[in-house]
Amino acid sequence: MNLASTDSFTSILPWRTDNHYQLLVDGDQFYPRIIDALSNARSAIDIEMYLFESGAMADRFIDALIAAKERGVYVRVLLDHIGSHNLRHNDRERLRSAGADLRFFNRVKRSKRLRNFSRDHRKIVLVDCQVAFTGGAGVTDDFSAEHRGHRAWHDAMVEIRGQLVHDWQLLFERSWQHYDSIHDEELRAKLRLTFHSDNSAPLMNRTLPQGRVVASRGLGNKPIIGSLISEVNKSSSRAWLCTAYFYPSRKLVKALRKAAQRGVDVRIILPGDNTDHPSVRYAGRTWYRILLEYGVRIFEYQPRFLHLKAAVVDDWLTVGSCNFDRWNLHWNLEANLEALDPGLNETIHQLLEKDLESCTEIALSRWKARSWHEKIRERFWKWVAMFLARLPND
């Protein structure tokens, strides 16, 4: 398979009205809601997921999918080959034996070399073409307070109903059909026609509640970060960014600095010591000083691993799978919900405000006084990150 020709994974779909959102915070909220939707499915379930690991939560999902198949529901599951590495063979066979169509994105092969880095990092669950769930969480016990207690990872998913569900469905179809061993040219032609026809669809209108799907394919394609930078450049009052991994592009750093200089309230919320990739944290911290010196406020979340990926910029917001860091943007398939919706904007803003209460703010004076061994670790991991970010992606 030629991963160099992945235009089918890229989408900047039109703005849609008449949508309804519900923000579901942490696993004790979003897992029951998603599993309830799966349990009530009547026609189709489609899942595109990066992290899917064997455990109690995976068992619940698999049980719900098997029960759906027994009701005659059409079940398709697209998992990333790396992200699902810890999904046991017997769990995979349970799905296949029940009749679920299970596929894996970009199976790792020695012959692919650097193309093995290209991963499907999206998190999408679709039920009956009526409801969509998207956000930053995968299917693993790490997000479950029931199984990890106060150490459960902090994240959120958005439940979407309305016109946008159609676009999430189309996005899934494009990924699914790209990896179909049976080339259904009629379906492919229909999908191309549907997507191309959206060029004349509604544009952004800040006087209406609107939402849209923005997806990137990696391989240098960056519509998600492009939207964020554009909004930060236009911001007048607030630009709050929350991400699990922070190794930003120079363009994003410049936009944040300039916004802070204009008097915009610019805040970045990042993981503290609790993280699954300390090396990424050290590399990202090398950007702290240049941001702090221009008035950007930086906060590190303390209680547990902050896995949330969201930004609120004035009346605009984005939430989804993308961490806004160079690695994600260089290699991964990502998908975010962008919205101009006062209700969802306020809900996410309140979530970030609450998270700030559990953060330690990084003061410039304290940052300058950090120990020499911290500086060495940060500089080392920044060099590593720079090397990886410059690897060719063809």
C-alpha positions as CSV (number, residue, x, y, z in Angstrom):
1,M,0.0,0.0,0.0
2,N,1.3,3.4,-0.9
3,L,0.9,5.7,2.1
4,A,2.3,8.6,0.0
5,S,-1.0,8.9,-1.7
6,T,-3.2,9.7,1.2
7,D,-5.3,12.6,0.0
8,S,-8.3,10.6,1.0
9,F,-7.5,11.1,4.7
10,T,-7.6,15.0,4.5
11,S,-10.7,17.0,5.0
12,I,-11.7,20.5,5.8
13,L,-15.5,20.0,5.6
14,P,-18.1,22.8,5.5
15,W,-19.6,24.6,8.5
16,R,-22.9,23.1,9.6
17,T,-25.7,24.4,11.6
18,D,-28.4,22.6,13.7
19,N,-26.0,20.6,15.8
20,H,-26.2,19.5,19.4
21,Y,-23.2,18.8,21.6
22,Q,-22.6,17.3,25.0
23,L,-19.1,17.4,26.6
24,L,-18.4,14.2,28.5
25,V,-15.5,14.7,30.9
26,D,-13.4,11.7,32.0
27,G,-14.0,8.0,31.6
28,D,-16.8,7.7,34.2
29,Q,-18.9,10.0,31.9
30,F,-17.9,9.1,28.4
31,Y,-17.5,5.4,28.6
32,P,-21.1,4.6,29.9
33,R,-22.5,7.0,27.4
34,I,-20.7,5.5,24.4
35,I,-21.4,1.9,25.5
36,D,-25.1,2.8,26.0
37,A,-25.2,4.1,22.4
38,L,-23.5,0.9,21.2
39,S,-26.0,-1.2,23.1
40,N,-28.9,0.6,21.5
41,A,-27.5,0.6,17.9
42,R,-30.0,-0.7,15.3
43,S,-28.2,-0.6,12.0
44,A,-24.5,0.3,12.0
45,I,-21.5,0.9,14.3
46,D,-18.3,2.4,13.0
47,I,-15.2,2.9,15.2
48,E,-11.9,4.4,14.2
49,M,-9.6,4.4,17.2
50,Y,-5.9,4.8,18.0
51,L,-5.6,3.3,21.5
52,F,-7.5,0.1,22.1
53,E,-6.0,-2.1,24.8
54,S,-7.2,-5.3,26.4
55,G,-8.7,-4.8,29.8
56,A,-12.0,-4.2,31.5
57,M,-13.1,-1.3,29.3
58,A,-12.1,-3.2,26.1
59,D,-14.1,-6.2,27.3
60,R,-17.2,-3.9,27.7
61,F,-16.8,-2.5,24.3
62,I,-16.2,-5.9,22.7
63,D,-19.2,-7.3,24.5
64,A,-21.4,-4.5,23.3
65,L,-20.2,-4.9,19.7
66,I,-20.8,-8.7,19.8
67,A,-24.3,-8.1,21.1
68,A,-24.9,-5.6,18.4
69,K,-23.8,-8.1,15.7
70,E,-26.2,-10.6,17.2
71,R,-29.0,-8.0,16.7
72,G,-28.0,-7.8,13.0
73,V,-26.1,-4.5,13.4
74,Y,-23.3,-3.9,10.8
75,V,-20.1,-3.4,12.8
76,R,-16.8,-2.0,11.5
77,V,-13.7,-1.4,13.6
78,L,-10.6,0.4,12.2
79,L,-7.7,0.3,14.7
80,D,-4.2,1.6,14.4
81,H,-1.7,-1.2,14.3
82,I,0.6,0.4,16.9
83,G,-2.1,1.8,19.1
84,S,-3.8,-1.6,19.3
85,H,-0.6,-3.5,20.0
86,N,-1.8,-4.4,23.5
87,L,-5.2,-5.8,22.2
88,R,-4.8,-9.5,22.8
89,H,-5.2,-12.0,20.0
90,N,-8.2,-13.7,21.7
91,D,-10.0,-10.3,21.9
92,R,-9.4,-9.7,18.2
93,E,-10.7,-13.2,17.4
94,R,-13.8,-12.6,19.5
95,L,-14.7,-9.7,17.3
96,R,-13.9,-11.5,14.1
97,S,-15.8,-14.7,15.2
98,A,-18.9,-12.6,15.9
99,G,-18.8,-11.2,12.4
100,A,-17.4,-7.7,13.1
101,D,-15.2,-6.3,10.3
102,L,-11.9,-5.6,11.9
103,R,-9.0,-3.8,10.1
104,F,-5.7,-2.3,11.1
105,F,-4.2,1.0,9.9
106,N,-0.7,0.8,8.4
107,R,0.6,-2.5,9.6
108,V,4.2,-2.3,10.6
109,K,6.5,-3.8,8.0
110,R,10.3,-3.5,7.7
111,S,9.9,-2.7,4.0
112,K,7.9,0.5,4.8
113,R,10.9,2.0,6.8
114,L,10.0,5.6,7.9
115,R,6.4,5.2,6.7
116,N,5.8,3.0,9.7
117,F,5.7,6.3,11.7
118,S,2.5,7.3,10.0
119,R,-0.3,6.4,12.5
120,D,-4.1,6.8,12.7
121,H,-4.4,8.9,15.9
122,R,-8.1,9.7,15.5
123,K,-10.8,8.7,18.0
124,I,-14.2,8.4,16.4
125,V,-17.3,6.3,17.3
126,L,-20.4,6.5,15.1
127,V,-23.8,4.8,15.8
128,D,-26.6,4.4,13.3
129,C,-25.4,7.6,11.4
130,Q,-27.2,9.5,14.1
131,V,-24.6,10.1,16.8
132,A,-20.9,10.7,16.8
133,F,-18.4,10.7,19.6
134,T,-15.0,12.3,19.2
135,G,-12.2,13.6,21.4
136,G,-8.9,12.5,22.9
137,A,-9.6,9.3,24.7
138,G,-9.0,5.7,23.6
139,V,-10.4,2.4,24.9
140,T,-8.2,1.5,27.8
141,D,-8.4,1.2,31.5
142,D,-6.1,4.1,31.9
143,F,-9.1,6.5,31.4
144,S,-11.3,4.7,33.9
145,A,-11.5,5.9,37.5
146,E,-13.2,2.6,38.3
147,H,-10.0,0.8,37.5
148,R,-7.3,3.4,37.9
149,G,-8.8,5.5,40.8
150,H,-7.4,9.0,41.2
151,R,-4.6,8.2,38.7
152,A,-7.0,7.8,35.8
153,W,-6.0,10.0,32.8
154,H,-8.0,13.2,32.4
155,D,-9.7,13.7,29.0
156,A,-13.0,14.5,27.4
157,M,-15.1,13.3,24.5
158,V,-17.9,15.3,22.7
159,E,-21.2,13.6,21.8
160,I,-22.5,15.1,18.5
161,R,-25.9,15.0,17.0
162,G,-27.1,16.8,13.9
163,Q,-25.8,17.6,10.4
164,L,-22.2,17.1,11.5
165,V,-22.6,13.4,12.1
166,H,-22.9,13.0,8.3
167,D,-19.4,14.5,7.9
168,W,-17.9,12.3,10.6
169,Q,-19.4,9.4,8.8
170,L,-17.9,10.5,5.5
171,L,-14.5,10.9,7.1
172,F,-14.6,7.4,8.4
173,E,-15.7,6.0,5.1
174,R,-12.7,7.5,3.4
175,S,-10.3,5.9,5.8
176,W,-12.1,2.6,5.7
177,Q,-12.3,2.4,1.9
178,H,-8.6,3.4,1.5
179,Y,-7.8,0.2,3.3
180,D,-10.4,-2.0,1.6
181,S,-8.9,-5.0,-0.2
182,I,-12.0,-5.0,-2.5
183,H,-11.9,-1.8,-4.6
184,D,-15.5,-0.6,-4.8
185,E,-15.1,2.0,-7.5
186,E,-18.7,3.0,-7.4
187,L,-18.5,3.8,-3.7
188,R,-15.2,5.6,-4.1
189,A,-16.7,7.7,-6.9
190,K,-19.7,8.5,-4.8
191,L,-17.5,9.6,-1.9
192,R,-15.3,11.8,-4.1
193,L,-18.5,13.4,-5.5
194,T,-19.9,14.1,-2.1
195,F,-16.7,15.6,-0.8
196,H,-16.0,17.7,-3.9
197,S,-19.6,19.1,-3.8
198,D,-18.9,20.5,-0.4
199,N,-16.7,23.2,-1.9
200,S,-19.8,25.3,-2.4
201,A,-21.2,24.6,1.1
202,P,-21.6,27.3,3.8
203,L,-18.6,29.2,5.0
204,M,-17.9,30.5,8.5
205,N,-20.6,32.8,9.8
206,R,-19.8,34.0,13.3
207,T,-23.5,35.1,13.8
208,L,-24.7,31.5,13.8
209,P,-23.9,28.5,15.9
210,Q,-21.8,26.3,13.6
211,G,-19.5,23.4,13.6
212,R,-17.3,21.5,11.2
213,V,-14.9,18.5,10.9
214,V,-11.3,19.2,10.2
215,A,-9.0,16.3,9.7
216,S,-5.3,16.0,8.7
217,R,-3.5,13.1,7.2
218,G,0.0,13.7,8.6
219,L,2.7,13.7,5.9
220,G,3.1,17.5,6.3
221,N,-0.7,18.2,6.0
222,K,-1.7,20.7,8.7
223,P,-5.2,22.1,8.4
224,I,-6.0,21.7,12.1
225,I,-3.0,23.7,13.3
226,G,-3.6,26.2,10.5
227,S,-7.1,26.9,11.9
228,L,-5.7,27.4,15.4
229,I,-3.0,29.8,14.3
230,S,-5.5,31.8,12.2
231,E,-7.8,32.2,15.2
232,V,-5.0,33.1,17.6
233,N,-3.8,35.7,15.1
234,K,-7.3,37.3,15.1
235,S,-7.9,36.9,18.8
236,S,-8.9,39.9,20.9
237,S,-9.7,38.7,24.4
238,R,-8.8,35.0,25.1
239,A,-6.7,32.2,23.7
240,W,-6.5,29.2,26.0
241,L,-4.8,26.0,24.8
242,C,-4.7,22.6,26.6
243,T,-2.6,19.8,25.2
244,A,-1.0,16.5,26.4
245,Y,2.2,16.9,24.4
246,F,3.7,20.3,23.7
247,Y,6.4,20.7,21.1
248,P,4.9,23.6,19.1
249,S,5.8,24.9,15.7
250,R,7.5,28.3,15.5
251,K,4.4,29.7,13.8
252,L,2.2,28.8,16.7
253,V,4.8,30.2,19.2
254,K,4.9,33.4,17.3
255,A,1.1,33.7,17.2
256,L,0.8,33.1,20.9
257,R,3.5,35.7,21.7
258,K,1.9,38.3,19.5
259,A,-1.5,37.7,21.0
260,A,-0.1,38.1,24.5
261,Q,1.6,41.4,23.4
262,R,-1.8,42.7,22.2
263,G,-3.2,42.1,25.6
264,V,-5.0,38.8,24.9
265,D,-5.3,36.5,27.9
266,V,-3.1,33.7,26.6
267,R,-2.8,30.5,28.7
268,I,-1.3,27.1,28.0
269,I,-2.3,24.2,30.2
270,L,0.1,21.2,30.1
271,P,0.8,18.0,32.0
272,G,3.0,18.2,35.1
273,D,5.2,15.3,36.3
274,N,2.4,12.8,35.6
275,T,2.9,12.0,31.9
276,D,3.4,8.8,29.8
277,H,6.2,10.5,27.8
278,P,8.6,12.5,30.0
279,S,10.9,13.0,27.1
280,V,8.2,15.0,25.2
281,R,7.6,17.1,28.3
282,Y,11.3,18.0,28.6
283,A,11.5,18.9,24.9
284,G,8.4,21.1,25.1
285,R,9.7,22.9,28.2
286,T,12.5,24.5,26.1
287,W,9.8,26.8,24.8
288,Y,8.7,28.1,28.2
289,R,11.1,31.0,28.6
290,I,10.4,32.6,25.2
291,L,6.6,32.4,25.8
292,L,6.8,33.6,29.4
293,E,8.9,36.6,28.5
294,Y,6.1,37.8,26.2
295,G,3.4,37.4,28.8
296,V,2.0,34.0,27.9
297,R,0.9,32.2,31.1
298,I,1.9,28.5,31.5
299,F,0.3,26.1,33.9
300,E,1.2,22.4,34.7
301,Y,-1.6,20.1,35.8
302,Q,-0.7,18.2,38.9
303,P,-3.2,15.5,40.0
304,R,-2.8,13.1,37.2
305,F,-2.0,12.8,33.5
306,L,-3.6,15.6,31.5
307,H,-4.6,14.0,28.1
308,L,-7.1,16.6,27.0
309,K,-6.6,18.4,23.6
310,A,-8.7,21.5,23.3
311,A,-8.4,25.2,22.6
312,V,-10.8,28.1,23.2
313,V,-10.0,31.3,21.3
314,D,-12.6,34.1,21.8
315,D,-15.9,32.6,20.3
316,W,-14.1,29.7,18.5
317,L,-13.0,26.3,19.8
318,T,-11.4,23.1,18.7
319,V,-11.4,19.8,20.5
320,G,-10.3,16.3,19.3
321,S,-7.4,14.0,18.8
322,C,-4.7,16.5,17.8
323,N,-2.1,17.6,20.3
324,F,-0.9,20.6,18.2
325,D,2.7,19.3,18.4
326,R,5.1,18.8,15.6
327,W,5.1,15.0,15.8
328,N,1.3,14.7,15.5
329,L,1.3,17.2,12.7
330,H,4.2,15.6,10.8
331,W,3.0,11.9,10.9
332,N,-0.5,11.3,12.2
333,L,-4.0,11.1,10.9
334,E,-5.9,13.5,13.2
335,A,-9.5,14.7,13.5
336,N,-10.9,17.7,15.4
337,L,-14.3,19.3,15.9
338,E,-14.2,23.1,15.3
339,A,-17.2,25.0,16.6
340,L,-18.6,28.5,16.9
341,D,-21.1,27.5,19.5
342,P,-21.7,29.6,22.7
343,G,-22.9,26.7,24.8
344,L,-20.0,24.3,24.0
345,N,-17.5,27.2,24.2
346,E,-18.7,28.1,27.7
347,T,-18.7,24.4,28.8
348,I,-15.1,23.9,27.6
349,H,-14.0,27.2,29.1
350,Q,-15.5,26.1,32.5
351,L,-13.7,22.8,32.2
352,L,-10.4,24.6,31.6
353,E,-11.0,27.0,34.5
354,K,-11.7,24.1,36.8
355,D,-8.5,22.4,35.6
356,L,-6.5,25.6,36.4
357,E,-7.4,25.1,40.0
358,S,-5.3,22.0,40.0
359,C,-2.4,23.5,38.2
360,T,0.9,25.1,39.2
361,E,1.6,28.3,37.3
362,I,5.2,28.6,36.0
363,A,6.6,32.0,36.9
364,L,9.4,33.4,34.8
365,S,11.7,34.0,37.8
366,R,11.2,30.4,39.0
367,W,11.8,29.1,35.5
368,K,15.1,31.0,35.2
369,A,16.3,29.5,38.5
370,R,15.7,25.8,37.7
371,S,18.5,23.4,38.2
372,W,21.2,22.8,35.6
373,H,20.4,19.1,35.2
374,E,16.8,20.1,34.2
375,K,18.2,22.3,31.6
376,I,20.5,19.6,30.2
377,R,17.6,17.1,30.0
378,E,15.4,19.7,28.2
379,R,18.1,20.6,25.7
380,F,18.9,16.9,25.0
381,W,15.3,16.0,24.3
382,K,14.8,19.1,22.2
383,W,17.7,17.9,20.0
384,V,16.1,14.5,19.7
385,A,12.7,16.0,18.9
386,M,14.2,18.3,16.2
387,F,15.9,15.3,14.6
388,L,12.7,13.3,14.5
389,A,10.6,16.2,13.2
390,R,13.0,16.6,10.3
391,L,12.8,13.0,9.1
392,P,11.4,12.7,5.6
393,N,7.8,11.5,5.5
394,D,7.8,9.9,2.1
